[in-house]
Amino acid sequence: MGNPSFTNAGEYPVTVKVKRGSDVWQDTATVKITKRTANITVDDKEKFFDEADPALTGKIENLVDAGDLGTVTIREATRTKRLESIGKY
């Protein structure tokens, strides 16, 4: 029996076994893994009249491991028209 390995949040039963000489102690316990909130922040950008849209950038923080979310693509929301009035959005 190897070491347990858990990757998803939840509660998992485990068996703990201690052996000292000919004495063996065994008991069960529950491992509880709670969810962790990931933070995705998109950088502020500006665009001037008659310029192309700027590339969108951002950062992902608070992951346990770098690849926990797989591939994350930051892109603009689908727009119904490409010409907007000047202003803040």
KAURMO-V452110 format. One record per residue. N is the residue number from 1. SS is DSSP state (helix for helix, strand for strand, loop for the rest). PSI is psi as a letter, one per 40 degrees, with the letter a starting at -180 (* if undefined). D_FIRST is the distance of its C-alpha to the first C-alpha in Angstrom with 2 decimals. Layout:
# KAURMO-V452110
[[N | SS | PSI | D_FIRST] [N | SS | PSI | D_FIRST]]
This chain:
# KAURMO-V452110
[[1 | loop | h | 0.00] [2 | loop | a | 3.81] [3 | loop | i | 6.97] [4 | loop | i | 8.72] [5 | loop | h | 11.83] [6 | loop | i | 15.01] [7 | loop | e | 18.39] [8 | loop | i | 20.73] [9 | loop | i | 22.42] [10 | strand | a | 21.44] [11 | strand | h | 19.56] [12 | strand | h | 15.87] [13 | strand | i | 14.26] [14 | strand | i | 11.26] [15 | strand | h | 10.00] [16 | strand | h | 10.72] [17 | strand | h | 10.24] [18 | strand | h | 12.78] [19 | strand | h | 13.64] [20 | strand | h | 17.20] [21 | loop | b | 18.76] [22 | loop | e | 18.61] [23 | strand | h | 18.21] [24 | strand | h | 15.07] [25 | strand | h | 15.34] [26 | strand | h | 13.30] [27 | strand | i | 14.64] [28 | strand | i | 14.31] [29 | strand | i | 15.95] [30 | strand | h | 17.12] [31 | strand | h | 16.99] [32 | strand | h | 20.36] [33 | strand | h | 21.27] [34 | loop | i | 25.03] [35 | loop | i | 27.12] [36 | loop | h | 28.98] [37 | loop | h | 32.50] [38 | loop | i | 33.36] [39 | strand | h | 36.96] [40 | strand | h | 38.99] [41 | strand | h | 42.47] [42 | strand | h | 45.19] [43 | loop | i | 47.88] [44 | loop | i | 51.49] [45 | loop | i | 53.77] [46 | loop | i | 57.46] [47 | loop | h | 59.60] [48 | loop | i | 63.34] [49 | loop | h | 65.71] [50 | loop | e | 65.70] [51 | loop | i | 62.54] [52 | loop | i | 59.39] [53 | loop | h | 56.38] [54 | loop | i | 54.34] [55 | loop | h | 50.80] [56 | loop | h | 48.35] [57 | loop | i | 45.82] [58 | strand | a | 43.41] [59 | strand | i | 40.14] [60 | strand | h | 36.73] [61 | strand | i | 35.26] [62 | loop | f | 32.53] [63 | loop | i | 29.61] [64 | loop | d | 26.18] [65 | loop | i | 26.02] [66 | loop | d | 29.19] [67 | loop | e | 28.25] [68 | loop | d | 27.07] [69 | loop | e | 30.20] [70 | loop | a | 30.44] [71 | loop | h | 34.07] [72 | loop | h | 36.61] [73 | loop | h | 40.27] [74 | loop | h | 43.02] [75 | loop | i | 46.07] [76 | loop | i | 49.16] [77 | loop | i | 49.47] [78 | loop | h | 51.48] [79 | loop | i | 55.15] [80 | loop | d | 57.81] [81 | loop | i | 60.43] [82 | loop | e | 60.30] [83 | loop | h | 63.38] [84 | loop | i | 62.96] [85 | loop | i | 65.51] [86 | loop | h | 65.40] [87 | loop | a | 63.52] [88 | loop | i | 60.22] [89 | loop | * | 57.29]]
